[in-house]
Amino acid sequence: MGTADVIVVGGGISGLAFAWKAGQAGRRVRVLEGDQRVGGCLHSHRRPDGYWFEMGAHTAYNSYGGFLDIAVGAGVAGKIIQRGPARSRFGLLRAGHVRWLTPPKILLQLDWLEAGLSFPAGIFRKKEGQTVYSYYSGLVGRRNYDRLFSPFFAAVPSQKADGFPVEGPGSLFKKRPRREEFVRSFGFDGGLQLVCEAAARSRGVEVETGVAATHVSRAGSEYAVTTADGRTVTAPLLALAVPPPQAAALVREDLPELATALARVATTEVESVGVVLPRDRCWMPECAFLVPVDDLFFSAVTRDPFPDPRLRAFAFHFKGAVPRADRLRRVSEVLRVPVGELGELVEQRRVLPSPALGHGKLVAEIDRCLAGGKLAVTGNFFGGLAIEDCVARSNDEWRRVGG
Ligand SMILES: Cc1cc2nc3c(=O)[nH]c(=O)nc-3n(C[C@H](O)[C@H](O)[C@H](O)COP(=O)(O)OP(=O)(O)OC[C@H]3O[C@@H](n4cnc5c(N)ncnc54)[C@H](O)[C@@H]3O)c2cc1C
């Protein structure tokens, strides 16, 4: 007997977008989330005094149509807040010195002779089969790319993005229609996690937090999910919405071919450290983020686009292998505040996909293994890492297995 119409493993935006679709279609959905909160990489840390900041994703755009559909449908679109003037100021941190840039000033940093020599040949190169590095270094020159573009691109997915495919599945930037009734780039009052929380409360959806799935198997015409607390839940339809290594581990015994394909998706670990400081302890001008060159971290994202009269917050995203003591030392150096005076630290480790050339073939292989079944797999390792890529994959999977 099924214990729900649909089980979803993973309560990040991918899993909850899938649950939202199923719930809106009148199904009873059970979401199992290993963590104590929903949201995954949509992680809005909230303090008892009401101040919040983003430990993960920080910006949504009016081109995120599927994400906006959930926000509107789940009743939280009224919480959308526009990003303020700090959104267009960035710090480029090189050798201990910060250069403050706005988008036009970034262009002034270019070596225009090198760019001028590269551009005429680069502009005619096809994007197909190219990495971010090969395509953009062909456009602006290698030195320009290494000095300027590489650190900024790394700040987007919190990892080196030079080897990402420049177009197609796994690519960073995509053209999508904009919904002009919404501001161009925005957050939510209370953080982006709010959208996941609203989807988790929506019609037909029941979420259990603190419940990790350990095993997935087929039970006749149904799927059975075993949980770490020893229970088994079954349903005719199952969606896995967890990072690729976890998804591979869940299906290893019963669906080995799918497990092999999932395990081939390369991933990287990111360690994030969040700090909140009183305004008068902060030396740096308001900015959207700091991007370092050749450093231990990929970016330090601030809450300055949503300014608060008393406090400022900084989320540093470090390379996975950096020891904790070095992470804290670097945070302290950059903020110019002794480690002991940083206050409450928020720390989080995440697994993110690192798509490379050929990622489209890997996605096709996963889809081939799923074809004809009622098992859906969704996440940020299909179209791309952006929130909207996750929602789009979940919507496609819902159409395939549940529509
Ligand atoms: C630092 C950072 C900044 C980002 N900034 C942006 C941004 O500004 N804009 C943007 O569009 N995108 C941004 N992204 C990307 C985007 O946030 C993510 O790609 C997206 O949120 C991933 O969602 P997901 O649901 O696929 O995976 P996740 O968010 O990783 O969710 C997976 C969930 O599954 C749970 N889980 C794992 N294993 C199990 C198990 N065995 N049983 C039950 N549950 C399990 C996890 O606890 C987690 O909640 C950012 C990402 C990071 C890390």
PDBQT file of the ligand as one rigid body, heavy atoms in Angstrom, charges set to zero:
ROOT
HETATM    1  C1  LIG A 501      26.888  29.856  -2.114  1.00  0.00    +0.000 C 
HETATM    2  C2  LIG A 501      25.878  29.688  -3.210  1.00  0.00    +0.000 A 
HETATM    3  C3  LIG A 501      25.367  30.820  -3.857  1.00  0.00    +0.000 A 
HETATM    4  C4  LIG A 501      24.418  30.659  -4.886  1.00  0.00    +0.000 A 
HETATM    5  N1  LIG A 501      23.874  31.783  -5.447  1.00  0.00    +0.000 NA
HETATM    6  C5  LIG A 501      22.862  31.648  -6.339  1.00  0.00    +0.000 A 
HETATM    7  C6  LIG A 501      22.147  32.792  -6.784  1.00  0.00    +0.000 A 
HETATM    8  O1  LIG A 501      22.395  33.912  -6.327  1.00  0.00    +0.000 OA
HETATM    9  N2  LIG A 501      21.171  32.613  -7.716  1.00  0.00    +0.000 N 
HETATM   10  C7  LIG A 501      20.861  31.379  -8.219  1.00  0.00    +0.000 A 
HETATM   11  O2  LIG A 501      19.983  31.274  -9.082  1.00  0.00    +0.000 OA
HETATM   12  N3  LIG A 501      21.500  30.264  -7.760  1.00  0.00    +0.000 NA
HETATM   13  C8  LIG A 501      22.468  30.377  -6.827  1.00  0.00    +0.000 A 
HETATM   14  N4  LIG A 501      23.092  29.260  -6.330  1.00  0.00    +0.000 N 
HETATM   15  C9  LIG A 501      22.716  27.926  -6.852  1.00  0.00    +0.000 C 
HETATM   16  C10 LIG A 501      21.407  27.403  -6.289  1.00  0.00    +0.000 C 
HETATM   17  O3  LIG A 501      21.162  27.936  -5.017  1.00  0.00    +0.000 OA
HETATM   18  C11 LIG A 501      21.470  25.859  -6.163  1.00  0.00    +0.000 C 
HETATM   19  O4  LIG A 501      21.965  25.264  -7.337  1.00  0.00    +0.000 OA
HETATM   20  C12 LIG A 501      20.086  25.304  -5.877  1.00  0.00    +0.000 C 
HETATM   21  O5  LIG A 501      19.479  25.954  -4.789  1.00  0.00    +0.000 OA
HETATM   22  C13 LIG A 501      20.184  23.788  -5.632  1.00  0.00    +0.000 C 
HETATM   23  O6  LIG A 501      18.923  23.295  -5.244  1.00  0.00    +0.000 OA
HETATM   24  P1  LIG A 501      18.667  21.724  -5.152  1.00  0.00    +0.000 P 
HETATM   25  O7  LIG A 501      17.338  21.551  -4.537  1.00  0.00    +0.000 OA
HETATM   26  O8  LIG A 501      18.895  21.091  -6.489  1.00  0.00    +0.000 OA
HETATM   27  O9  LIG A 501      19.811  21.139  -4.220  1.00  0.00    +0.000 OA
HETATM   28  P2  LIG A 501      20.082  21.465  -2.689  1.00  0.00    +0.000 P 
HETATM   29  O10 LIG A 501      19.751  22.860  -2.392  1.00  0.00    +0.000 OA
HETATM   30  O11 LIG A 501      21.462  20.965  -2.433  1.00  0.00    +0.000 OA
HETATM   31  O12 LIG A 501      19.017  20.558  -1.924  1.00  0.00    +0.000 OA
HETATM   32  C14 LIG A 501      19.180  19.186  -1.733  1.00  0.00    +0.000 C 
HETATM   33  C15 LIG A 501      18.492  18.836  -0.421  1.00  0.00    +0.000 C 
HETATM   34  O13 LIG A 501      18.544  17.431  -0.254  1.00  0.00    +0.000 OA
HETATM   35  C16 LIG A 501      18.791  17.153   1.112  1.00  0.00    +0.000 C 
HETATM   36  N5  LIG A 501      19.335  15.792   1.190  1.00  0.00    +0.000 N 
HETATM   37  C17 LIG A 501      20.561  15.352   0.777  1.00  0.00    +0.000 A 
HETATM   38  N6  LIG A 501      20.666  14.015   0.972  1.00  0.00    +0.000 NA
HETATM   39  C18 LIG A 501      19.480  13.614   1.500  1.00  0.00    +0.000 A 
HETATM   40  C19 LIG A 501      18.959  12.356   1.895  1.00  0.00    +0.000 A 
HETATM   41  N7  LIG A 501      19.691  11.244   1.789  1.00  0.00    +0.000 N 
HETATM   42  N8  LIG A 501      17.686  12.279   2.392  1.00  0.00    +0.000 NA
HETATM   43  C20 LIG A 501      16.911  13.406   2.501  1.00  0.00    +0.000 A 
HETATM   44  N9  LIG A 501      17.375  14.625   2.148  1.00  0.00    +0.000 NA
HETATM   45  C21 LIG A 501      18.632  14.736   1.648  1.00  0.00    +0.000 A 
HETATM   46  C22 LIG A 501      19.744  18.241   1.551  1.00  0.00    +0.000 C 
HETATM   47  O14 LIG A 501      19.725  18.407   2.959  1.00  0.00    +0.000 OA
HETATM   48  C23 LIG A 501      19.182  19.441   0.794  1.00  0.00    +0.000 C 
HETATM   49  O15 LIG A 501      18.225  20.153   1.565  1.00  0.00    +0.000 OA
HETATM   50  C24 LIG A 501      24.019  29.370  -5.289  1.00  0.00    +0.000 A 
HETATM   51  C25 LIG A 501      24.524  28.232  -4.629  1.00  0.00    +0.000 A 
HETATM   52  C26 LIG A 501      25.426  28.388  -3.588  1.00  0.00    +0.000 A 
HETATM   53  C27 LIG A 501      25.921  27.179  -2.849  1.00  0.00    +0.000 C 
ENDROOT
TORSDOF 0
